[in-house]
């Protein structure tokens, strides 16, 4: 079996607060809001980040994002007031951010 696309799901407790936070983090509004409890951002190559309301699972999700230019992306996020909770480097340069619920957004690039 070959997968054509991958969807990363992120559970949040408050959809309106998440919409504000993720729209700023991704620098744009969602591409789709198929229902009140679901919003989605599409990215090149067929990737999608889906943010959905599930208070019981909120804060237990993780997604890894690989930008074209890690330094430029980290600078853009810093301008928005987003500072990584953790930084590390080795085979990959990694910056870990957390949303309002504690979900992890790992911004990474091979070293």
N, CA, C and O atoms as CSV, one atom per row, in Angstrom:
chain,resi,resn,atom,element,x,y,z
A,1,UNK,N,N,0.846,-1.173,0.000
A,1,UNK,CA,C,0.000,0.000,0.000
A,1,UNK,C,C,0.890,1.235,0.000
A,1,UNK,O,O,1.895,1.285,0.709
A,2,UNK,N,N,0.520,2.217,-0.788
A,2,UNK,CA,C,1.241,3.495,-0.822
A,2,UNK,C,C,0.290,4.602,-0.381
A,2,UNK,O,O,-0.825,4.713,-0.890
A,3,UNK,N,N,0.727,5.400,0.546
A,3,UNK,CA,C,-0.088,6.507,1.024
A,3,UNK,C,C,0.138,7.720,0.131
A,3,UNK,O,O,1.280,8.023,-0.217
A,4,UNK,N,N,-0.913,8.408,-0.241
A,4,UNK,CA,C,-0.800,9.601,-1.078
A,4,UNK,C,C,-0.636,10.867,-0.254
A,4,UNK,O,O,0.082,11.784,-0.653
A,5,UNK,N,N,-1.296,10.918,0.888
A,5,UNK,CA,C,-1.199,12.083,1.761
A,5,UNK,C,C,-1.254,11.619,3.211
A,5,UNK,O,O,-1.675,10.503,3.516
A,6,UNK,N,N,-0.816,12.506,4.088
A,6,UNK,CA,C,-0.891,12.245,5.524
A,6,UNK,C,C,-1.600,13.430,6.182
A,6,UNK,O,O,-1.342,14.584,5.841
A,7,UNK,N,N,-2.482,13.137,7.115
A,7,UNK,CA,C,-3.197,14.159,7.855
A,7,UNK,C,C,-2.755,14.067,9.312
A,7,UNK,O,O,-2.874,13.009,9.930
A,8,UNK,N,N,-2.244,15.171,9.868
A,8,UNK,CA,C,-1.875,15.223,11.283
A,8,UNK,C,C,-3.049,15.813,12.053
A,8,UNK,O,O,-3.492,16.921,11.752
A,9,UNK,N,N,-3.552,15.092,13.034
A,9,UNK,CA,C,-4.674,15.562,13.835
A,9,UNK,C,C,-4.216,16.088,15.181
A,9,UNK,O,O,-3.404,15.464,15.864
A,10,UNK,N,N,-4.747,17.246,15.554
A,10,UNK,CA,C,-4.389,17.881,16.822
A,10,UNK,C,C,-5.666,18.174,17.595
A,10,UNK,O,O,-6.518,18.934,17.134
A,11,UNK,N,N,-5.798,17.569,18.772
A,11,UNK,CA,C,-6.980,17.741,19.610
A,11,UNK,C,C,-6.836,18.970,20.501
A,11,UNK,O,O,-5.802,19.166,21.139
A,12,UNK,N,N,-7.880,19.795,20.541
A,12,UNK,CA,C,-7.879,21.008,21.364
A,12,UNK,C,C,-9.165,21.075,22.183
A,12,UNK,O,O,-10.156,20.422,21.858
A,13,UNK,N,N,-9.135,21.862,23.232
A,13,UNK,CA,C,-10.304,22.013,24.093
A,13,UNK,C,C,-11.208,23.163,23.657
A,13,UNK,O,O,-12.426,23.068,23.805
A,14,UNK,N,N,-10.649,24.237,23.129
A,14,UNK,CA,C,-11.415,25.445,22.781
A,14,UNK,C,C,-11.139,25.803,21.318
A,14,UNK,O,O,-10.059,26.291,20.986
A,15,UNK,N,N,-12.112,25.559,20.459
A,15,UNK,CA,C,-11.922,25.775,19.023
A,15,UNK,C,C,-11.651,27.237,18.681
A,15,UNK,O,O,-10.804,27.517,17.833
A,16,UNK,N,N,-12.334,28.154,19.308
A,16,UNK,CA,C,-12.138,29.573,18.951
A,16,UNK,C,C,-10.746,30.044,19.354
A,16,UNK,O,O,-10.080,30.736,18.584
A,17,UNK,N,N,-10.305,29.680,20.538
A,17,UNK,CA,C,-8.951,30.043,20.958
A,17,UNK,C,C,-7.918,29.362,20.049
A,17,UNK,O,O,-6.901,29.961,19.700
A,18,UNK,N,N,-8.185,28.112,19.670
A,18,UNK,CA,C,-7.267,27.387,18.779
A,18,UNK,C,C,-7.233,28.028,17.397
A,18,UNK,O,O,-6.172,28.097,16.778
A,19,UNK,N,N,-8.378,28.498,16.904
A,19,UNK,CA,C,-8.397,29.145,15.592
A,19,UNK,C,C,-7.483,30.369,15.591
A,19,UNK,O,O,-6.724,30.574,14.644
A,20,UNK,N,N,-7.549,31.166,16.624
A,20,UNK,CA,C,-6.697,32.359,16.718
A,20,UNK,C,C,-5.235,31.951,16.788
A,20,UNK,O,O,-4.402,32.502,16.068
A,21,UNK,N,N,-4.916,30.988,17.648
A,21,UNK,CA,C,-3.521,30.582,17.846
A,21,UNK,C,C,-2.942,29.959,16.583
A,21,UNK,O,O,-1.863,30.353,16.142
A,22,UNK,N,N,-3.644,28.989,15.991
A,22,UNK,CA,C,-3.117,28.302,14.803
A,22,UNK,C,C,-3.108,29.205,13.578
A,22,UNK,O,O,-2.206,29.092,12.748
A,23,UNK,N,N,-4.074,30.088,13.439
A,23,UNK,CA,C,-4.060,31.024,12.304
A,23,UNK,C,C,-2.834,31.927,12.378
A,23,UNK,O,O,-2.232,32.243,11.352
A,24,UNK,N,N,-2.464,32.340,13.576
A,24,UNK,CA,C,-1.244,33.144,13.730
A,24,UNK,C,C,-0.007,32.280,13.489
A,24,UNK,O,O,0.927,32.713,12.813
A,25,UNK,N,N,0.009,31.065,14.035
A,25,UNK,CA,C,1.171,30.188,13.896
A,25,UNK,C,C,1.422,29.846,12.423
A,25,UNK,O,O,2.567,29.839,11.971
A,26,UNK,N,N,0.343,29.561,11.675
A,26,UNK,CA,C,0.481,29.208,10.256
A,26,UNK,C,C,0.415,30.424,9.339
A,26,UNK,O,O,0.559,30.293,8.124
A,27,UNK,N,N,0.198,31.611,9.917
A,27,UNK,CA,C,0.178,32.874,9.172
A,27,UNK,C,C,-0.956,32.938,8.146
A,27,UNK,O,O,-0.823,33.573,7.100
A,28,UNK,N,N,-2.064,32.277,8.455
A,28,UNK,CA,C,-3.244,32.336,7.579
A,28,UNK,C,C,-4.419,31.623,8.236
A,28,UNK,O,O,-4.246,30.808,9.143
A,29,UNK,N,N,-5.597,31.941,7.767
A,29,UNK,CA,C,-6.814,31.292,8.257
A,29,UNK,C,C,-6.859,29.847,7.738
A,29,UNK,O,O,-6.132,29.506,6.804
A,30,UNK,N,N,-7.704,28.999,8.334
A,30,UNK,CA,C,-7.801,27.615,7.862
A,30,UNK,C,C,-8.254,27.567,6.398
A,30,UNK,O,O,-8.986,28.439,5.929
A,31,UNK,N,N,-7.807,26.542,5.700
A,31,UNK,CA,C,-8.253,26.328,4.329
A,31,UNK,C,C,-9.685,25.813,4.284
A,31,UNK,O,O,-10.427,26.094,3.343
A,32,UNK,N,N,-10.066,25.058,5.308
A,32,UNK,CA,C,-11.417,24.518,5.398
A,32,UNK,C,C,-11.868,24.475,6.845
A,32,UNK,O,O,-11.073,24.275,7.764
A,33,UNK,N,N,-13.163,24.669,7.020
A,33,UNK,CA,C,-13.807,24.448,8.311
A,33,UNK,C,C,-15.019,23.577,8.001
A,33,UNK,O,O,-16.131,24.092,7.878
A,34,UNK,N,N,-14.820,22.245,7.871
A,34,UNK,CA,C,-15.901,21.379,7.444
A,34,UNK,C,C,-17.046,21.256,8.445
A,34,UNK,O,O,-18.169,20.915,8.074
A,35,UNK,N,N,-16.759,21.534,9.701
A,35,UNK,CA,C,-17.796,21.539,10.732
A,35,UNK,C,C,-17.302,22.394,11.898
A,35,UNK,O,O,-16.128,22.759,11.954
A,36,UNK,N,N,-18.188,22.705,12.809
A,36,UNK,CA,C,-17.842,23.597,13.923
A,36,UNK,C,C,-16.699,23.064,14.783
A,36,UNK,O,O,-16.012,23.836,15.452
A,37,UNK,N,N,-16.495,21.765,14.768
A,37,UNK,CA,C,-15.482,21.157,15.629
A,37,UNK,C,C,-14.248,20.690,14.862
A,37,UNK,O,O,-13.514,19.824,15.337
A,38,UNK,N,N,-14.017,21.258,13.678
A,38,UNK,CA,C,-12.908,20.811,12.837
A,38,UNK,C,C,-12.475,21.937,11.909
A,38,UNK,O,O,-13.309,22.580,11.271
A,39,UNK,N,N,-11.153,22.177,11.833
A,39,UNK,CA,C,-10.600,23.122,10.860
A,39,UNK,C,C,-9.294,22.549,10.336
A,39,UNK,O,O,-8.590,21.827,11.041
A,40,UNK,N,N,-8.972,22.887,9.064
A,40,UNK,CA,C,-7.839,22.249,8.409
A,40,UNK,C,C,-6.999,23.252,7.628
A,40,UNK,O,O,-7.516,24.169,6.990
A,41,UNK,N,N,-5.680,23.045,7.701
A,41,UNK,CA,C,-4.705,23.818,6.941
A,41,UNK,C,C,-3.977,22.853,6.011
A,41,UNK,O,O,-3.468,21.823,6.453
A,42,UNK,N,N,-3.929,23.186,4.726
A,42,UNK,CA,C,-3.212,22.368,3.744
A,42,UNK,C,C,-1.823,22.932,3.495
A,42,UNK,O,O,-1.595,24.139,3.585
A,43,UNK,N,N,-0.890,22.019,3.176
A,43,UNK,CA,C,0.491,22.397,2.910
A,43,UNK,C,C,0.977,21.699,1.650
A,43,UNK,O,O,0.382,20.707,1.228
A,44,UNK,N,N,2.047,22.197,1.042
A,44,UNK,CA,C,2.569,21.586,-0.187
A,44,UNK,C,C,2.852,20.089,0.003
A,44,UNK,O,O,3.203,19.635,1.092
A,45,UNK,N,N,2.688,19.355,-1.076
A,45,UNK,CA,C,2.969,17.925,-1.035
A,45,UNK,C,C,1.810,17.086,-0.529
A,45,UNK,O,O,1.954,15.873,-0.382
A,46,UNK,N,N,0.674,17.695,-0.260
A,46,UNK,CA,C,-0.496,16.947,0.174
A,46,UNK,C,C,-0.653,16.781,1.668
A,46,UNK,O,O,-1.508,16.012,2.109
A,47,UNK,N,N,0.139,17.473,2.457
A,47,UNK,CA,C,0.024,17.386,3.915
A,47,UNK,C,C,-1.101,18.285,4.414
A,47,UNK,O,O,-1.362,19.347,3.848
A,48,UNK,N,N,-1.757,17.848,5.474
A,48,UNK,CA,C,-2.817,18.629,6.102
A,48,UNK,C,C,-2.675,18.539,7.615
A,48,UNK,O,O,-2.395,17.472,8.162
A,49,UNK,N,N,-2.872,19.671,8.284
A,49,UNK,CA,C,-2.980,19.691,9.739
A,49,UNK,C,C,-4.448,19.951,10.058
A,49,UNK,O,O,-5.022,20.965,9.659
A,50,UNK,N,N,-5.032,19.019,10.779
A,50,UNK,CA,C,-6.436,19.131,11.186
A,50,UNK,C,C,-6.476,19.407,12.681
A,50,UNK,O,O,-5.920,18.646,13.473
A,51,UNK,N,N,-7.127,20.483,13.063
A,51,UNK,CA,C,-7.312,20.833,14.468
A,51,UNK,C,C,-8.778,20.553,14.780
A,51,UNK,O,O,-9.673,21.084,14.122
A,52,UNK,N,N,-9.015,19.722,15.782
A,52,UNK,CA,C,-10.387,19.330,16.083
A,52,UNK,C,C,-10.649,19.396,17.586
A,52,UNK,O,O,-9.740,19.251,18.403
A,53,UNK,N,N,-11.899,19.616,17.919
A,53,UNK,CA,C,-12.292,19.748,19.320
A,53,UNK,C,C,-12.485,18.371,19.949
A,53,UNK,O,O,-13.301,17.570,19.492
A,54,UNK,N,N,-11.721,18.115,21.000
A,54,UNK,CA,C,-11.828,16.885,21.771
A,54,UNK,C,C,-11.152,17.172,23.114
A,54,UNK,O,O,-9.964,16.907,23.297
A,55,UNK,N,N,-11.924,17.712,24.032
A,55,UNK,CA,C,-11.371,18.153,25.319
A,55,UNK,C,C,-10.678,17.027,26.079
A,55,UNK,O,O,-9.706,17.275,26.793
A,56,UNK,N,N,-11.165,15.789,25.937
A,56,UNK,CA,C,-10.557,14.668,26.662
A,56,UNK,C,C,-9.154,14.340,26.160
A,56,UNK,O,O,-8.329,13.847,26.930
A,57,UNK,N,N,-8.864,14.604,24.882
A,57,UNK,CA,C,-7.550,14.299,24.302
A,57,UNK,C,C,-6.692,15.538,24.110
A,57,UNK,O,O,-5.535,15.420,23.709
A,58,UNK,N,N,-7.220,16.709,24.384
A,58,UNK,CA,C,-6.478,17.957,24.172
A,58,UNK,C,C,-5.163,17.937,24.939
A,58,UNK,O,O,-5.101,17.521,26.096
A,59,UNK,N,N,-4.113,18.399,24.261
A,59,UNK,CA,C,-2.806,18.466,24.891
A,59,UNK,C,C,-1.971,17.217,24.731
A,59,UNK,O,O,-0.856,17.158,25.248
A,60,UNK,N,N,-2.477,16.214,24.028
A,60,UNK,CA,C,-1.747,14.956,23.865
A,60,UNK,C,C,-1.322,14.700,22.413
A,60,UNK,O,O,-0.926,13.588,22.064
A,61,UNK,N,N,-1.406,15.735,21.573
A,61,UNK,CA,C,-1.081,15.573,20.158
A,61,UNK,C,C,0.289,16.158,19.851
A,61,UNK,O,O,0.823,16.981,20.595
A,62,UNK,N,N,0.841,15.702,18.722
A,62,UNK,CA,C,2.118,16.218,18.254
A,62,UNK,C,C,2.132,16.172,16.736
A,62,UNK,O,O,1.617,15.231,16.133
A,63,UNK,N,N,2.718,17.181,16.123
A,63,UNK,CA,C,2.900,17.211,14.670
A,63,UNK,C,C,4.277,17.783,14.393
A,63,UNK,O,O,4.726,18.705,15.075
A,64,UNK,N,N,4.949,17.230,13.383
A,64,UNK,CA,C,6.263,17.730,12.986
A,64,UNK,C,C,6.117,18.469,11.667
A,64,UNK,O,O,5.557,17.941,10.706
A,65,UNK,N,N,6.625,19.692,11.629
A,65,UNK,CA,C,6.554,20.551,10.454
A,65,UNK,C,C,7.972,20.792,9.959
A,65,UNK,O,O,8.857,21.117,10.750
A,66,UNK,N,N,8.196,20.637,8.661
A,66,UNK,CA,C,9.525,20.796,8.079
A,66,UNK,C,C,9.484,21.983,7.109
A,66,UNK,O,O,9.000,21.848,5.985
A,67,UNK,N,N,9.989,23.141,7.540
A,67,UNK,CA,C,9.972,24.323,6.675
A,67,UNK,C,C,11.108,24.292,5.656
A,67,UNK,O,O,12.093,23.573,5.825
A,68,UNK,N,N,10.953,25.084,4.597
A,68,UNK,CA,C,12.024,25.235,3.610
A,68,UNK,C,C,13.249,25.881,4.244
A,68,UNK,O,O,14.385,25.501,3.960
A,69,UNK,N,N,12.999,26.870,5.113
A,69,UNK,CA,C,14.085,27.627,5.733
A,69,UNK,C,C,13.797,27.723,7.229
A,69,UNK,O,O,12.978,28.536,7.657
A,70,UNK,N,N,14.469,26.897,8.014
A,70,UNK,CA,C,14.214,26.844,9.451
A,70,UNK,C,C,14.482,28.176,10.132
A,70,UNK,O,O,13.668,28.625,10.939
A,71,UNK,N,N,15.602,28.817,9.827
A,71,UNK,CA,C,15.940,30.082,10.486
A,71,UNK,C,C,14.891,31.154,10.198
A,71,UNK,O,O,14.494,31.892,11.099
A,72,UNK,N,N,14.445,31.241,8.953
A,72,UNK,CA,C,13.431,32.239,8.593
A,72,UNK,C,C,12.115,31.938,9.297
A,72,UNK,O,O,11.434,32.856,9.753
A,73,UNK,N,N,11.752,30.669,9.390
A,73,UNK,CA,C,10.501,30.300,10.060
A,73,UNK,C,C,10.563,30.607,11.546
A,73,UNK,O,O,9.597,31.118,12.111
A,74,UNK,N,N,11.676,30.306,12.182
A,74,UNK,CA,C,11.812,30.606,13.608
A,74,UNK,C,C,11.802,32.111,13.856
A,74,UNK,O,O,11.279,32.562,14.875
A,75,UNK,N,N,12.366,32.890,12.947
A,75,UNK,CA,C,12.337,34.347,13.069
A,75,UNK,C,C,10.911,34.859,12.933
A,75,UNK,O,O,10.495,35.745,13.680
A,76,UNK,N,N,10.151,34.302,11.974
A,76,UNK,CA,C,8.751,34.712,11.787
A,76,UNK,C,C,7.941,34.393,13.036
A,76,UNK,O,O,7.155,35.221,13.499
A,77,UNK,N,N,8.128,33.208,13.576
A,77,UNK,CA,C,7.392,32.825,14.775
A,77,UNK,C,C,7.786,33.697,15.968
A,77,UNK,O,O,6.929,34.058,16.775
A,78,UNK,N,N,9.049,34.035,16.087
A,78,UNK,CA,C,9.506,34.909,17.177
A,78,UNK,C,C,8.841,36.284,17.077
A,78,UNK,O,O,8.467,36.869,18.093
A,79,UNK,N,N,8.694,36.798,15.854
A,79,UNK,CA,C,8.017,38.092,15.670
A,79,UNK,C,C,6.580,38.040,16.160
A,79,UNK,O,O,6.034,39.056,16.590
A,80,UNK,N,N,5.964,36.866,16.100
A,80,UNK,CA,C,4.593,36.687,16.575
A,80,UNK,C,C,4.541,36.411,18.080
A,80,UNK,O,O,3.459,36.283,18.653
A,81,UNK,N,N,5.705,36.319,18.711
A,81,UNK,CA,C,5.759,36.057,20.141
A,81,UNK,C,C,5.838,34.585,20.505
A,81,UNK,O,O,5.718,34.234,21.679
A,82,UNK,N,N,6.041,33.711,19.511
A,82,UNK,CA,C,6.171,32.278,19.776
A,82,UNK,C,C,7.639,31.925,19.982
A,82,UNK,O,O,8.459,32.058,19.073
A,83,UNK,N,N,7.949,31.482,21.170
A,83,UNK,CA,C,9.298,31.038,21.491
A,83,UNK,C,C,9.252,29.530,21.731
A,83,UNK,O,O,8.336,29.033,22.385
A,84,UNK,N,N,10.234,28.805,21.205
A,84,UNK,CA,C,10.225,27.357,21.428
A,84,UNK,C,C,10.411,27.010,22.899
A,84,UNK,O,O,11.126,27.689,23.635
A,85,UNK,N,N,9.744,25.927,23.303
A,85,UNK,CA,C,9.905,25.415,24.667
A,85,UNK,C,C,11.230,24.669,24.798
A,85,UNK,O,O,11.843,24.631,25.865
A,86,UNK,N,N,11.656,24.071,23.669
A,86,UNK,CA,C,12.915,23.328,23.650
A,86,UNK,C,C,13.596,23.539,22.311
A,86,UNK,O,O,12.938,23.756,21.294
A,87,UNK,N,N,14.937,23.473,22.321
A,87,UNK,CA,C,15.748,23.514,21.095
A,87,UNK,C,C,16.799,22.440,21.213
A,87,UNK,O,O,17.348,22.209,22.290
A,88,UNK,N,N,17.081,21.778,20.097
A,88,UNK,CA,C,18.165,20.805,20.074
A,88,UNK,C,C,18.698,20.698,18.656
A,88,UNK,O,O,18.031,21.064,17.688
A,89,UNK,N,N,19.903,20.192,18.562
A,89,UNK,CA,C,20.481,19.975,17.237
A,89,UNK,C,C,21.330,18.716,17.282
A,89,UNK,O,O,21.792,18.290,18.340
A,90,UNK,N,N,21.514,18.159,16.156
A,90,UNK,CA,C,22.272,16.930,15.962
A,90,UNK,C,C,22.077,16.584,14.507
A,90,UNK,O,O,22.449,17.362,13.629
A,91,UNK,N,N,21.500,15.431,14.236
A,91,UNK,CA,C,21.169,15.095,12.853
A,91,UNK,C,C,20.056,15.987,12.326
A,91,UNK,O,O,19.939,16.197,11.119
A,92,UNK,N,N,19.238,16.510,13.234
A,92,UNK,CA,C,18.167,17.445,12.910
A,92,UNK,C,C,18.272,18.657,13.819
A,92,UNK,O,O,18.643,18.532,14.986
A,93,UNK,N,N,17.951,19.821,13.293
A,93,UNK,CA,C,17.764,21.014,14.114
A,93,UNK,C,C,16.288,21.050,14.460
A,93,UNK,O,O,15.436,21.005,13.572
A,94,UNK,N,N,15.984,21.129,15.738
A,94,UNK,CA,C,14.604,20.987,16.209
A,94,UNK,C,C,14.244,22.137,17.148
A,94,UNK,O,O,15.023,22.524,18.020
A,95,UNK,N,N,13.040,22.671,16.942
A,95,UNK,CA,C,12.456,23.644,17.868
A,95,UNK,C,C,11.056,23.137,18.204
A,95,UNK,O,O,10.259,22.876,17.303
A,96,UNK,N,N,10.753,22.996,19.484
A,96,UNK,CA,C,9.458,22.477,19.912
A,96,UNK,C,C,8.638,23.606,20.508
A,96,UNK,O,O,9.055,24.279,21.451
A,97,UNK,N,N,7.455,23.795,19.927
A,97,UNK,CA,C,6.507,24.793,20.400
A,97,UNK,C,C,5.316,24.066,21.009
A,97,UNK,O,O,5.061,22.903,20.695
A,98,UNK,N,N,4.590,24.756,21.882
A,98,UNK,CA,C,3.373,24.188,22.455
A,98,UNK,C,C,2.229,25.152,22.243
A,98,UNK,O,O,2.386,26.364,22.390
A,99,UNK,N,N,1.060,24.597,21.890
A,99,UNK,CA,C,-0.124,25.432,21.732
A,99,UNK,C,C,-0.756,25.683,23.105
A,99,UNK,O,O,-0.161,25.352,24.131
A,100,UNK,N,N,-1.933,26.256,23.125
A,100,UNK,CA,C,-2.595,26.620,24.377
A,100,UNK,C,C,-2.935,25.423,25.253
A,100,UNK,O,O,-3.032,25.552,26.473
A,101,UNK,N,N,-3.118,24.243,24.630
A,101,UNK,CA,C,-3.456,23.035,25.376
A,101,UNK,C,C,-2.229,22.202,25.748
A,101,UNK,O,O,-2.337,21.243,26.512
A,102,UNK,N,N,-1.065,22.567,25.209
A,102,UNK,CA,C,0.142,21.795,25.458
A,102,UNK,C,C,0.477,20.818,24.347
A,102,UNK,O,O,1.425,20.044,24.483
A,103,UNK,N,N,-0.284,20.829,23.231
A,103,UNK,CA,C,0.075,20.023,22.065
A,103,UNK,C,C,1.417,20.504,21.544
A,103,UNK,O,O,1.731,21.692,21.612
A,104,UNK,N,N,2.211,19.571,21.022
A,104,UNK,CA,C,3.552,19.912,20.534
A,104,UNK,C,C,3.568,20.080,19.029
A,104,UNK,O,O,3.065,19.242,18.280
A,105,UNK,N,N,4.161,21.187,18.608
A,105,UNK,CA,C,4.439,21.427,17.204
A,105,UNK,C,C,5.951,21.463,17.081
A,105,UNK,O,O,6.604,22.397,17.547
A,106,UNK,N,N,6.491,20.451,16.456
A,106,UNK,CA,C,7.929,20.306,16.306
A,106,UNK,C,C,8.301,20.873,14.944
A,106,UNK,O,O,7.855,20.362,13.917
A,107,UNK,N,N,9.108,21.916,14.928
A,107,UNK,CA,C,9.589,22.507,13.691
A,107,UNK,C,C,11.021,22.008,13.531
A,107,UNK,O,O,11.887,22.303,14.354
A,108,UNK,N,N,11.260,21.245,12.458
A,108,UNK,CA,C,12.534,20.554,12.328
A,108,UNK,C,C,13.048,20.586,10.896
A,108,UNK,O,O,12.285,20.698,9.937
A,109,UNK,N,N,14.365,20.484,10.786
A,109,UNK,CA,C,15.031,20.454,9.478
A,109,UNK,C,C,16.290,19.607,9.632
A,109,UNK,O,O,16.999,19.746,10.629
A,110,UNK,N,N,16.589,18.725,8.660
A,110,UNK,CA,C,17.849,17.984,8.748
A,110,UNK,C,C,19.030,18.938,8.822
A,110,UNK,O,O,19.049,19.959,8.135
A,111,UNK,N,N,20.008,18.613,9.647
A,111,UNK,CA,C,21.179,19.481,9.825
A,111,UNK,C,C,22.050,19.464,8.583
A,111,UNK,O,O,23.082,20.134,8.543
